[in-house]
Structures are given as C-alpha cells and as structure tokens.
Amino acid sequence: MWTRPVDPIPPLQAAARLRPLGGLAFLDSARLHPSNGRWSVVAAAPFARLEADLGGARLDGATLRESPFAAIDAVLARFHVKHEGPAPFCGGLVGTIDFEAGHLVEALRRPVGFDPKKPLFGFHLYDTALVFDHAEGSAHLVSAGFAPSIDASADVRVRAAHAAARLDFFAEALARPIEPPAFEPRSVVWTSSRTASEYAAEVERVKALILAGDVYQANLSRRMHAALPEGFDPFALYGRLREVNPAPFAAYLEEPARTIASASPELFLRLRGREVETRPIKGTARRAADEAADRAAADTLLASEKDRAENVMIVDLLRNDLSRVCEADSVVVPELCALESYAGLHHLVSSVTGRLRPGTGVGALLAATFPGGSITGAPKIRATDIVAEIEGAPRGLYCGSVAALSFSGSADVSIAIRTLEFGAREVSFGTGGGVTILSEGPAEWAETQTKAARILRAFEPDEEAP
C-alpha cells in the first residue's frame, strides 16, 4: 500500500478534476459526522469491472466459477492488501447492488419486467483513490498498485512501480484547473407511478395481508420519473443535491449503463475487521423552520407508537440476519429508536452490531443480509414477494445499495434511498415507507411526498428550501 499526501481541495472539486479519467466514483460525506461522516473518497480510472446476473458473475467479461456474492470475496482475496491506518478505503470495489439482487440468494417472486440478463450488481475495481479525512482536515492519494495482470501475488517491486506511476497520474489530474459545473435549473416535469388514491388502496391491500397473517409490515413505494432536456449534466445536479440535502452516505457514480446521484442518510453495513454494524431508519417526520415547531415534530416522532413499533420489528429482523454470519451472542443493539435530524427530515434510527465468524467475508455478509430489512418489511421474503406483486415493476437501485468494499477488508454499504438513476435523457427515483396495521393511506402518501421533497427541490431554482 502506497500513499502520498496532497493539499486538500473541496471534494466536489476533486471529483470534477478526476472525472475526465472515466469511471468516476465519489463517496461523499456531504453531511459531516465524527463516525458516520468522517471520510470521503474520490476514485476514477478503474482497472476492471465485476458484474453478476442470474447467470453468474463475470470479471471483465470472463465467467467466474463462484456464485455471485462468493465471487465478491474471491476477487477481494485476489487483490487483498494489509492496511493498518484509520482510513476505511485503500482501493477496492465500488459500485451498486440493485434491490433485485436478492434473487441471487432466494427464490423470490419476480416482478413484471424483471430481466434475468440485467446485471444485479456491478463494481468497478479501483487501485488508486483520493481519500479525505474530514476530522483531520487532510487528504491522501492511495494506491494498491494493482492492474488486470498485477494482483496480490505479484512481486512487490512490480506493484510499487505501478503504484508510483498511478500516484503521479492522479496527482497530475488533480492539478488541472477544472471546476465543478454550475447547475442551471431546467424545466423538468415529473410523473408518478401511482396516484394518491391508488397508493392509498395499495396500503389497504398490505393491511389486509397483515390481518391475514401473511406479514407484519411491508415497505411500499412508488416511482417518480422525468424526461431530461438535451445537455443536462447529472454531475452538476449532484452538486446542487448535496447542497439542498446533505447526507452522510451521499454518492455520485458513473457506471456503464447509468449514472447515480445519491443523498442517502442510511447505513446498511459498516465492516471494520470482523466488527459489523447496521443502522436501520424507520420513522420519519418533516422538519419545521420554526425552532419550537421543529422540536415538537421531533418529540411527536419519538413518541409515535406506529413508528417505534415499525423500527423495533426491523431491528429484530436485522438481529436475525446478522446472527446468520456472526458469532453466537455477539449481536447486540447499542441504540434503539434514537433521533437523527437532517436538512429536511427527522428520523428514528437504531444500531445493531455483531462480530463476524472467522473466515466470513463481506460477500457472505451481503448474501446473508441483502436486501436490507428496513426497506423490505418483515418477514423479509414474504414482504419482498408482496412488494413485487403490488408495485408491479423492478425497483432497480432504489432500496438496493451503493457499496465501497476495500481491498483491506473494510466495507461501507448504504441503503440507496433518496437516490436518482440517470439514463439516456431521463431520470427516476423511488420514494416509499413501511406499512403496518396502524398505517393510513393518506398519511403514507404524505410521507412519500415528504421524502421526495428535497430531491425534487434540487432540480428547481435556488431559494430557501422548506
């Protein structure tokens, strides 16, 4: 592992300067926090790509013998490095896992439009990245010295020479005077996959299934879609999004078939050594401009029987998921229904932690826990089938994950909510919430509007946000 200190510049500016190298991945702690928003990473110029669909996993198009999630562990083992510093990323796999990747490990109901040949996860492999430590106010270029023909078995002198060349290459790119593009509001017309009345009727369908004993809760969503004018720059929009809705697990990724702009507040998995943590969000309230009203909204959320019950059910589900791969009696709940406040929303957030069994990799951890229980419902498999039946279309990345899997073994995986998917002159995102027996259709619809508000706001002219 080779590192080089650089003069810190704003992370968004660094991303703009590395973007021309191709394959940009910007993992952005846009909302700083001592533990949940300390690091930002900018990577580009990947040396390989790992993808998987129902037919199996492929590295640069070559089929791997392992099952898809096991292939993640196999690739990480091939490029493993020892790294003892505090930074959680020293090169590795960065990419996305679609919600439907659950089909890789479970026999689930396939939603209408499910394409078995569509990649369910995709990761670029980065040997070099720029890592920001916001707590220390420092930035370092890091390189593992890998290439398609250079892995962990290569002579260290070969890796060192390659790493030195890569560090020079990135340093030169960072020195170029490229500024982030300014966002210019353009006319965008949004459509929803559901009307308010249709969504309310679907809430009642879920409640009927709860009364029938099929499920305790299910996460129901709708999708927003818009055509984009010619010349629309998703990167410029992301710069605006991180201002309007700063989030600790924000991200911007340019993938072969789509571009991702995420303002996620939710950590799905954090892995350090063998210690794993998940932080499910269940419970949402809109913030108010008036301090007293804002405090009242937070107090009401903390006292909400419906939201606390929903949160506790998902905590129990995640305890069970982690217990599948963690040491006996190591799974605990350090936080239960704690209040976290963001630019436009208050949330109830819990923490569940555990210690992985020896020899268990992050691929096995993902296979045991994906998709996250906070965006499926409980029990997970039945809730996921209900979602597929009622929503009637694949979710794609929405409620899947953005993941950074370091060659050192560390991992940070978000839940892809508040997340935009850009295609060819179009953009879409999902918004939803958990339905329990205490849910009411109009209130659930209003919650989807509350969660979508800041995303929609990012596309509009600048003025004081609500």
RABEL-V11854 format. One record per pair of residues at least 12 apart in sequence whose C-alpha atoms are under 6 Angstrom apart, sorted by the first residue. I is the first residue (numbers start at 1). J is the second residue. Records with the same first field share a line. If there is no record, write none. Layout:
BEGIN
I=J / J
END
This chain:
BEGIN
1=144
2=142 / 143
3=141 / 142
4=140 / 141
5=140
6=139 / 140
8=138 / 139
13=179 / 180
15=42
16=180
17=174 / 178
21=44 / 45
22=44 / 45
23=44 / 45 / 254
24=43 / 44 / 253 / 254
25=42 / 43 / 252 / 253
26=41 / 42 / 251 / 252
27=40 / 41 / 251
28=40 / 250 / 251
29=248 / 249
30=246 / 247 / 248
31=246 / 247 / 248
37=248
38=134 / 135
39=132 / 133
40=131 / 132
41=130 / 131
42=129 / 130
43=129
46=124 / 125 / 126
47=125 / 147
48=60 / 124 / 125
49=123 / 124 / 125
50=122 / 123
51=121 / 122
52=68 / 119 / 120 / 121
53=117 / 119 / 120
54=116
56=68
69=363
70=363
72=363
73=361 / 363
76=407
79=151 / 152
80=407 / 408
81=407 / 408
82=408
83=408
88=410
89=406
90=142
91=126 / 127 / 128 / 406 / 407
92=125 / 126 / 405 / 406 / 407
93=123 / 124 / 125 / 404 / 405
94=123 / 124 / 403 / 404
95=122 / 123 / 402 / 403
96=121 / 122 / 401 / 402 / 403
97=121 / 400 / 401
98=120 / 121 / 396 / 397 / 400
99=396 / 397 / 399 / 400
101=120
109=385
111=388 / 392 / 393 / 394
112=392 / 393
113=393
127=143 / 144 / 146
128=142 / 143
129=141 / 142
143=163
145=159 / 162 / 163
181=236
182=236
183=236 / 237
185=459 / 460 / 461
189=226
190=225 / 226
191=224 / 225
192=223 / 224
193=222 / 223
200=441
203=441
207=437
216=378
217=377 / 378 / 435 / 436
218=376 / 377 / 383 / 434 / 435
219=375 / 376 / 377 / 433 / 434 / 435
220=432 / 433
221=431 / 432
222=430 / 431
223=429 / 430
224=428 / 429
225=427 / 428
226=426 / 427
227=425 / 426
228=425 / 426
238=261
240=458
241=458
245=343
247=263 / 264 / 265
248=265
249=264 / 265
250=262 / 263 / 264
258=422 / 423
259=421 / 422
260=420 / 421
261=419 / 420
262=418 / 419
263=418
264=417 / 418
266=414 / 415
267=279 / 414
268=413 / 414 / 415
269=412 / 413
270=411 / 412
271=410 / 411
272=410
274=355 / 356
275=354 / 355
276=353 / 354
277=352 / 353
278=351 / 352
279=350 / 351
280=349 / 350 / 374
281=348 / 349
282=311 / 348
283=307 / 347 / 348
284=346 / 347
285=345 / 346
286=345
287=344 / 345
314=373 / 374
321=369
325=356
326=354 / 355 / 356 / 357
327=355 / 356 / 357
330=354 / 355
331=353 / 354
332=352 / 353
333=351 / 352
334=351
335=350 / 351
336=350
337=349 / 350
398=416 / 417 / 430
399=415 / 416 / 417
400=415 / 416
401=414 / 415 / 416
402=414
431=448
432=448
END
